[in-house]
Each structure stands twice: as C-alpha cells, then as structure tokens.
Amino acid sequence: MRRLRRGAGLSQEALAERMGVDRAYISWIETGRQNATLLSLWHASQALGVRPAALLDESHVVATEEAPTDGKP
C-alpha cells in the first residue's frame, strides 16, 4: 500500500481521509502491525485508483495445497 500511496503522491493523512479511516490505521497496515480488512482494501483501491489485487503483496501470500482432483482426501 505504501508504494502505491507514494506513487499517487498521497500522504497517509490524505489516503486515510479518502478512505474514511484514521491515519494511524494506514500506518499500522503499512508497517504490518495491522492486517487490512477486505473492505479496507476495497476502499484503498478506490482511493488509489487501482484494482484491489494491486494492494496484495505477493511476498505475504501463503500458498495452499491444491485439493485432490480424484475425489480422495
């Protein structure tokens, strides 16, 4: 979120205002102290003019094992 926010030329305060949240919440998300909710990601994407997926940092995505396709657990 920080990279996109800075790229848009927005301060944490400006992004928070556009999202309707407190500036501290933006800071907590950007520093990893707080996880963003899906609704917060949606509001941030709208405020930044990007798709919600752009806010997901792939380094934090946890891979899950694919479900078997043969019907066995």
Phi and psi restraints in degrees (range 20) as a CNS / XPLOR table:
assign (resid 1 and name C) (resid 2 and name N)
       (resid 2 and name CA) (resid 2 and name C) 1.0 -59.3 20.0 2
assign (resid 2 and name N) (resid 2 and name CA)
       (resid 2 and name C) (resid 3 and name N) 1.0 -46.3 20.0 2
assign (resid 2 and name C) (resid 3 and name N)
       (resid 3 and name CA) (resid 3 and name C) 1.0 -59.7 20.0 2
assign (resid 3 and name N) (resid 3 and name CA)
       (resid 3 and name C) (resid 4 and name N) 1.0 -45.2 20.0 2
assign (resid 3 and name C) (resid 4 and name N)
       (resid 4 and name CA) (resid 4 and name C) 1.0 -68.5 20.0 2
assign (resid 4 and name N) (resid 4 and name CA)
       (resid 4 and name C) (resid 5 and name N) 1.0 -39.2 20.0 2
assign (resid 4 and name C) (resid 5 and name N)
       (resid 5 and name CA) (resid 5 and name C) 1.0 -62.8 20.0 2
assign (resid 5 and name N) (resid 5 and name CA)
       (resid 5 and name C) (resid 6 and name N) 1.0 -47.6 20.0 2
assign (resid 5 and name C) (resid 6 and name N)
       (resid 6 and name CA) (resid 6 and name C) 1.0 -65.0 20.0 2
assign (resid 6 and name N) (resid 6 and name CA)
       (resid 6 and name C) (resid 7 and name N) 1.0 -39.1 20.0 2
assign (resid 6 and name C) (resid 7 and name N)
       (resid 7 and name CA) (resid 7 and name C) 1.0 -61.3 20.0 2
assign (resid 7 and name N) (resid 7 and name CA)
       (resid 7 and name C) (resid 8 and name N) 1.0 -30.4 20.0 2
assign (resid 7 and name C) (resid 8 and name N)
       (resid 8 and name CA) (resid 8 and name C) 1.0 -84.2 20.0 2
assign (resid 8 and name N) (resid 8 and name CA)
       (resid 8 and name C) (resid 9 and name N) 1.0 -3.9 20.0 2
assign (resid 8 and name C) (resid 9 and name N)
       (resid 9 and name CA) (resid 9 and name C) 1.0 73.2 20.0 2
assign (resid 9 and name N) (resid 9 and name CA)
       (resid 9 and name C) (resid 10 and name N) 1.0 28.5 20.0 2
assign (resid 9 and name C) (resid 10 and name N)
       (resid 10 and name CA) (resid 10 and name C) 1.0 -106.4 20.0 2
assign (resid 10 and name N) (resid 10 and name CA)
       (resid 10 and name C) (resid 11 and name N) 1.0 143.2 20.0 2
assign (resid 10 and name C) (resid 11 and name N)
       (resid 11 and name CA) (resid 11 and name C) 1.0 -81.9 20.0 2
assign (resid 11 and name N) (resid 11 and name CA)
       (resid 11 and name C) (resid 12 and name N) 1.0 166.9 20.0 2
assign (resid 11 and name C) (resid 12 and name N)
       (resid 12 and name CA) (resid 12 and name C) 1.0 -59.9 20.0 2
assign (resid 12 and name N) (resid 12 and name CA)
       (resid 12 and name C) (resid 13 and name N) 1.0 -39.8 20.0 2
assign (resid 12 and name C) (resid 13 and name N)
       (resid 13 and name CA) (resid 13 and name C) 1.0 -61.0 20.0 2
assign (resid 13 and name N) (resid 13 and name CA)
       (resid 13 and name C) (resid 14 and name N) 1.0 -45.1 20.0 2
assign (resid 13 and name C) (resid 14 and name N)
       (resid 14 and name CA) (resid 14 and name C) 1.0 -65.4 20.0 2
assign (resid 14 and name N) (resid 14 and name CA)
       (resid 14 and name C) (resid 15 and name N) 1.0 -42.5 20.0 2
assign (resid 14 and name C) (resid 15 and name N)
       (resid 15 and name CA) (resid 15 and name C) 1.0 -64.8 20.0 2
assign (resid 15 and name N) (resid 15 and name CA)
       (resid 15 and name C) (resid 16 and name N) 1.0 -43.8 20.0 2
assign (resid 15 and name C) (resid 16 and name N)
       (resid 16 and name CA) (resid 16 and name C) 1.0 -59.2 20.0 2
assign (resid 16 and name N) (resid 16 and name CA)
       (resid 16 and name C) (resid 17 and name N) 1.0 -41.7 20.0 2
assign (resid 16 and name C) (resid 17 and name N)
       (resid 17 and name CA) (resid 17 and name C) 1.0 -63.1 20.0 2
assign (resid 17 and name N) (resid 17 and name CA)
       (resid 17 and name C) (resid 18 and name N) 1.0 -43.7 20.0 2
assign (resid 17 and name C) (resid 18 and name N)
       (resid 18 and name CA) (resid 18 and name C) 1.0 -64.6 20.0 2
assign (resid 18 and name N) (resid 18 and name CA)
       (resid 18 and name C) (resid 19 and name N) 1.0 -31.8 20.0 2
assign (resid 18 and name C) (resid 19 and name N)
       (resid 19 and name CA) (resid 19 and name C) 1.0 -87.9 20.0 2
assign (resid 19 and name N) (resid 19 and name CA)
       (resid 19 and name C) (resid 20 and name N) 1.0 -16.4 20.0 2
assign (resid 19 and name C) (resid 20 and name N)
       (resid 20 and name CA) (resid 20 and name C) 1.0 78.0 20.0 2
assign (resid 20 and name N) (resid 20 and name CA)
       (resid 20 and name C) (resid 21 and name N) 1.0 32.2 20.0 2
assign (resid 20 and name C) (resid 21 and name N)
       (resid 21 and name CA) (resid 21 and name C) 1.0 -127.5 20.0 2
assign (resid 21 and name N) (resid 21 and name CA)
       (resid 21 and name C) (resid 22 and name N) 1.0 172.9 20.0 2
assign (resid 21 and name C) (resid 22 and name N)
       (resid 22 and name CA) (resid 22 and name C) 1.0 -78.7 20.0 2
assign (resid 22 and name N) (resid 22 and name CA)
       (resid 22 and name C) (resid 23 and name N) 1.0 147.3 20.0 2
assign (resid 22 and name C) (resid 23 and name N)
       (resid 23 and name CA) (resid 23 and name C) 1.0 -57.7 20.0 2
assign (resid 23 and name N) (resid 23 and name CA)
       (resid 23 and name C) (resid 24 and name N) 1.0 -36.6 20.0 2
assign (resid 23 and name C) (resid 24 and name N)
       (resid 24 and name CA) (resid 24 and name C) 1.0 -59.9 20.0 2
assign (resid 24 and name N) (resid 24 and name CA)
       (resid 24 and name C) (resid 25 and name N) 1.0 -34.8 20.0 2
assign (resid 24 and name C) (resid 25 and name N)
       (resid 25 and name CA) (resid 25 and name C) 1.0 -62.5 20.0 2
assign (resid 25 and name N) (resid 25 and name CA)
       (resid 25 and name C) (resid 26 and name N) 1.0 -41.9 20.0 2
assign (resid 25 and name C) (resid 26 and name N)
       (resid 26 and name CA) (resid 26 and name C) 1.0 -62.1 20.0 2
assign (resid 26 and name N) (resid 26 and name CA)
       (resid 26 and name C) (resid 27 and name N) 1.0 -45.3 20.0 2
assign (resid 26 and name C) (resid 27 and name N)
       (resid 27 and name CA) (resid 27 and name C) 1.0 -59.8 20.0 2
assign (resid 27 and name N) (resid 27 and name CA)
       (resid 27 and name C) (resid 28 and name N) 1.0 -44.5 20.0 2
assign (resid 27 and name C) (resid 28 and name N)
       (resid 28 and name CA) (resid 28 and name C) 1.0 -63.4 20.0 2
assign (resid 28 and name N) (resid 28 and name CA)
       (resid 28 and name C) (resid 29 and name N) 1.0 -40.4 20.0 2
assign (resid 28 and name C) (resid 29 and name N)
       (resid 29 and name CA) (resid 29 and name C) 1.0 -65.0 20.0 2
assign (resid 29 and name N) (resid 29 and name CA)
       (resid 29 and name C) (resid 30 and name N) 1.0 -46.6 20.0 2
assign (resid 29 and name C) (resid 30 and name N)
       (resid 30 and name CA) (resid 30 and name C) 1.0 -66.0 20.0 2
assign (resid 30 and name N) (resid 30 and name CA)
       (resid 30 and name C) (resid 31 and name N) 1.0 -27.6 20.0 2
assign (resid 30 and name C) (resid 31 and name N)
       (resid 31 and name CA) (resid 31 and name C) 1.0 -96.6 20.0 2
assign (resid 31 and name N) (resid 31 and name CA)
       (resid 31 and name C) (resid 32 and name N) 1.0 -0.6 20.0 2
assign (resid 31 and name C) (resid 32 and name N)
       (resid 32 and name CA) (resid 32 and name C) 1.0 82.1 20.0 2
assign (resid 32 and name N) (resid 32 and name CA)
       (resid 32 and name C) (resid 33 and name N) 1.0 8.0 20.0 2
assign (resid 32 and name C) (resid 33 and name N)
       (resid 33 and name CA) (resid 33 and name C) 1.0 -77.5 20.0 2
assign (resid 33 and name N) (resid 33 and name CA)
       (resid 33 and name C) (resid 34 and name N) 1.0 -18.8 20.0 2
assign (resid 33 and name C) (resid 34 and name N)
       (resid 34 and name CA) (resid 34 and name C) 1.0 -139.6 20.0 2
assign (resid 34 and name N) (resid 34 and name CA)
       (resid 34 and name C) (resid 35 and name N) 1.0 138.7 20.0 2
assign (resid 34 and name C) (resid 35 and name N)
       (resid 35 and name CA) (resid 35 and name C) 1.0 -87.9 20.0 2
assign (resid 35 and name N) (resid 35 and name CA)
       (resid 35 and name C) (resid 36 and name N) 1.0 138.4 20.0 2
assign (resid 35 and name C) (resid 36 and name N)
       (resid 36 and name CA) (resid 36 and name C) 1.0 -75.7 20.0 2
assign (resid 36 and name N) (resid 36 and name CA)
       (resid 36 and name C) (resid 37 and name N) 1.0 142.7 20.0 2
assign (resid 36 and name C) (resid 37 and name N)
       (resid 37 and name CA) (resid 37 and name C) 1.0 -80.1 20.0 2
assign (resid 37 and name N) (resid 37 and name CA)
       (resid 37 and name C) (resid 38 and name N) 1.0 164.4 20.0 2
assign (resid 37 and name C) (resid 38 and name N)
       (resid 38 and name CA) (resid 38 and name C) 1.0 -59.7 20.0 2
assign (resid 38 and name N) (resid 38 and name CA)
       (resid 38 and name C) (resid 39 and name N) 1.0 -39.3 20.0 2
assign (resid 38 and name C) (resid 39 and name N)
       (resid 39 and name CA) (resid 39 and name C) 1.0 -64.6 20.0 2
assign (resid 39 and name N) (resid 39 and name CA)
       (resid 39 and name C) (resid 40 and name N) 1.0 -40.7 20.0 2
assign (resid 39 and name C) (resid 40 and name N)
       (resid 40 and name CA) (resid 40 and name C) 1.0 -64.0 20.0 2
assign (resid 40 and name N) (resid 40 and name CA)
       (resid 40 and name C) (resid 41 and name N) 1.0 -40.2 20.0 2
assign (resid 40 and name C) (resid 41 and name N)
       (resid 41 and name CA) (resid 41 and name C) 1.0 -62.6 20.0 2
assign (resid 41 and name N) (resid 41 and name CA)
       (resid 41 and name C) (resid 42 and name N) 1.0 -40.1 20.0 2
assign (resid 41 and name C) (resid 42 and name N)
       (resid 42 and name CA) (resid 42 and name C) 1.0 -62.5 20.0 2
assign (resid 42 and name N) (resid 42 and name CA)
       (resid 42 and name C) (resid 43 and name N) 1.0 -48.8 20.0 2
assign (resid 42 and name C) (resid 43 and name N)
       (resid 43 and name CA) (resid 43 and name C) 1.0 -62.6 20.0 2
assign (resid 43 and name N) (resid 43 and name CA)
       (resid 43 and name C) (resid 44 and name N) 1.0 -39.9 20.0 2
assign (resid 43 and name C) (resid 44 and name N)
       (resid 44 and name CA) (resid 44 and name C) 1.0 -64.8 20.0 2
assign (resid 44 and name N) (resid 44 and name CA)
       (resid 44 and name C) (resid 45 and name N) 1.0 -41.8 20.0 2
assign (resid 44 and name C) (resid 45 and name N)
       (resid 45 and name CA) (resid 45 and name C) 1.0 -63.5 20.0 2
assign (resid 45 and name N) (resid 45 and name CA)
       (resid 45 and name C) (resid 46 and name N) 1.0 -39.5 20.0 2
assign (resid 45 and name C) (resid 46 and name N)
       (resid 46 and name CA) (resid 46 and name C) 1.0 -65.9 20.0 2
assign (resid 46 and name N) (resid 46 and name CA)
       (resid 46 and name C) (resid 47 and name N) 1.0 -42.1 20.0 2
assign (resid 46 and name C) (resid 47 and name N)
       (resid 47 and name CA) (resid 47 and name C) 1.0 -66.5 20.0 2
assign (resid 47 and name N) (resid 47 and name CA)
       (resid 47 and name C) (resid 48 and name N) 1.0 -32.5 20.0 2
assign (resid 47 and name C) (resid 48 and name N)
       (resid 48 and name CA) (resid 48 and name C) 1.0 -94.5 20.0 2
assign (resid 48 and name N) (resid 48 and name CA)
       (resid 48 and name C) (resid 49 and name N) 1.0 -9.4 20.0 2
assign (resid 48 and name C) (resid 49 and name N)
       (resid 49 and name CA) (resid 49 and name C) 1.0 71.0 20.0 2
assign (resid 49 and name N) (resid 49 and name CA)
       (resid 49 and name C) (resid 50 and name N) 1.0 35.4 20.0 2
assign (resid 49 and name C) (resid 50 and name N)
       (resid 50 and name CA) (resid 50 and name C) 1.0 -128.4 20.0 2
assign (resid 50 and name N) (resid 50 and name CA)
       (resid 50 and name C) (resid 51 and name N) 1.0 166.6 20.0 2
assign (resid 50 and name C) (resid 51 and name N)
       (resid 51 and name CA) (resid 51 and name C) 1.0 -73.0 20.0 2
assign (resid 51 and name N) (resid 51 and name CA)
       (resid 51 and name C) (resid 52 and name N) 1.0 147.6 20.0 2
assign (resid 51 and name C) (resid 52 and name N)
       (resid 52 and name CA) (resid 52 and name C) 1.0 -53.7 20.0 2
assign (resid 52 and name N) (resid 52 and name CA)
       (resid 52 and name C) (resid 53 and name N) 1.0 -35.2 20.0 2
assign (resid 52 and name C) (resid 53 and name N)
       (resid 53 and name CA) (resid 53 and name C) 1.0 -60.9 20.0 2
assign (resid 53 and name N) (resid 53 and name CA)
       (resid 53 and name C) (resid 54 and name N) 1.0 -26.8 20.0 2
assign (resid 53 and name C) (resid 54 and name N)
       (resid 54 and name CA) (resid 54 and name C) 1.0 -65.3 20.0 2
assign (resid 54 and name N) (resid 54 and name CA)
       (resid 54 and name C) (resid 55 and name N) 1.0 -20.7 20.0 2
assign (resid 54 and name C) (resid 55 and name N)
       (resid 55 and name CA) (resid 55 and name C) 1.0 -85.6 20.0 2
assign (resid 55 and name N) (resid 55 and name CA)
       (resid 55 and name C) (resid 56 and name N) 1.0 -10.3 20.0 2
assign (resid 55 and name C) (resid 56 and name N)
       (resid 56 and name CA) (resid 56 and name C) 1.0 -85.9 20.0 2
assign (resid 56 and name N) (resid 56 and name CA)
       (resid 56 and name C) (resid 57 and name N) 1.0 122.5 20.0 2
assign (resid 56 and name C) (resid 57 and name N)
       (resid 57 and name CA) (resid 57 and name C) 1.0 -86.6 20.0 2
assign (resid 57 and name N) (resid 57 and name CA)
       (resid 57 and name C) (resid 58 and name N) 1.0 114.5 20.0 2
assign (resid 57 and name C) (resid 58 and name N)
       (resid 58 and name CA) (resid 58 and name C) 1.0 -59.7 20.0 2
assign (resid 58 and name N) (resid 58 and name CA)
       (resid 58 and name C) (resid 59 and name N) 1.0 -23.4 20.0 2
assign (resid 58 and name C) (resid 59 and name N)
       (resid 59 and name CA) (resid 59 and name C) 1.0 -69.8 20.0 2
assign (resid 59 and name N) (resid 59 and name CA)
       (resid 59 and name C) (resid 60 and name N) 1.0 -15.4 20.0 2
assign (resid 59 and name C) (resid 60 and name N)
       (resid 60 and name CA) (resid 60 and name C) 1.0 -103.9 20.0 2
assign (resid 60 and name N) (resid 60 and name CA)
       (resid 60 and name C) (resid 61 and name N) 1.0 -1.3 20.0 2
assign (resid 60 and name C) (resid 61 and name N)
       (resid 61 and name CA) (resid 61 and name C) 1.0 -77.8 20.0 2
assign (resid 61 and name N) (resid 61 and name CA)
       (resid 61 and name C) (resid 62 and name N) 1.0 128.3 20.0 2
assign (resid 61 and name C) (resid 62 and name N)
       (resid 62 and name CA) (resid 62 and name C) 1.0 -94.8 20.0 2
assign (resid 62 and name N) (resid 62 and name CA)
       (resid 62 and name C) (resid 63 and name N) 1.0 123.4 20.0 2
assign (resid 62 and name C) (resid 63 and name N)
       (resid 63 and name CA) (resid 63 and name C) 1.0 -72.7 20.0 2
assign (resid 63 and name N) (resid 63 and name CA)
       (resid 63 and name C) (resid 64 and name N) 1.0 139.7 20.0 2
assign (resid 63 and name C) (resid 64 and name N)
       (resid 64 and name CA) (resid 64 and name C) 1.0 -116.4 20.0 2
assign (resid 64 and name N) (resid 64 and name CA)
       (resid 64 and name C) (resid 65 and name N) 1.0 151.9 20.0 2
assign (resid 64 and name C) (resid 65 and name N)
       (resid 65 and name CA) (resid 65 and name C) 1.0 -71.8 20.0 2
assign (resid 65 and name N) (resid 65 and name CA)
       (resid 65 and name C) (resid 66 and name N) 1.0 136.8 20.0 2
assign (resid 65 and name C) (resid 66 and name N)
       (resid 66 and name CA) (resid 66 and name C) 1.0 -67.8 20.0 2
assign (resid 66 and name N) (resid 66 and name CA)
       (resid 66 and name C) (resid 67 and name N) 1.0 146.6 20.0 2
assign (resid 66 and name C) (resid 67 and name N)
       (resid 67 and name CA) (resid 67 and name C) 1.0 -70.9 20.0 2
assign (resid 67 and name N) (resid 67 and name CA)
       (resid 67 and name C) (resid 68 and name N) 1.0 142.7 20.0 2
assign (resid 67 and name C) (resid 68 and name N)
       (resid 68 and name CA) (resid 68 and name C) 1.0 -61.2 20.0 2
assign (resid 68 and name N) (resid 68 and name CA)
       (resid 68 and name C) (resid 69 and name N) 1.0 144.2 20.0 2
assign (resid 68 and name C) (resid 69 and name N)
       (resid 69 and name CA) (resid 69 and name C) 1.0 -97.9 20.0 2
assign (resid 69 and name N) (resid 69 and name CA)
       (resid 69 and name C) (resid 70 and name N) 1.0 -4.7 20.0 2
assign (resid 69 and name C) (resid 70 and name N)
       (resid 70 and name CA) (resid 70 and name C) 1.0 -91.7 20.0 2
assign (resid 70 and name N) (resid 70 and name CA)
       (resid 70 and name C) (resid 71 and name N) 1.0 6.2 20.0 2
assign (resid 70 and name C) (resid 71 and name N)
       (resid 71 and name CA) (resid 71 and name C) 1.0 84.2 20.0 2
assign (resid 71 and name N) (resid 71 and name CA)
       (resid 71 and name C) (resid 72 and name N) 1.0 -2.3 20.0 2
assign (resid 71 and name C) (resid 72 and name N)
       (resid 72 and name CA) (resid 72 and name C) 1.0 -95.8 20.0 2
assign (resid 72 and name N) (resid 72 and name CA)
       (resid 72 and name C) (resid 73 and name N) 1.0 142.5 20.0 2
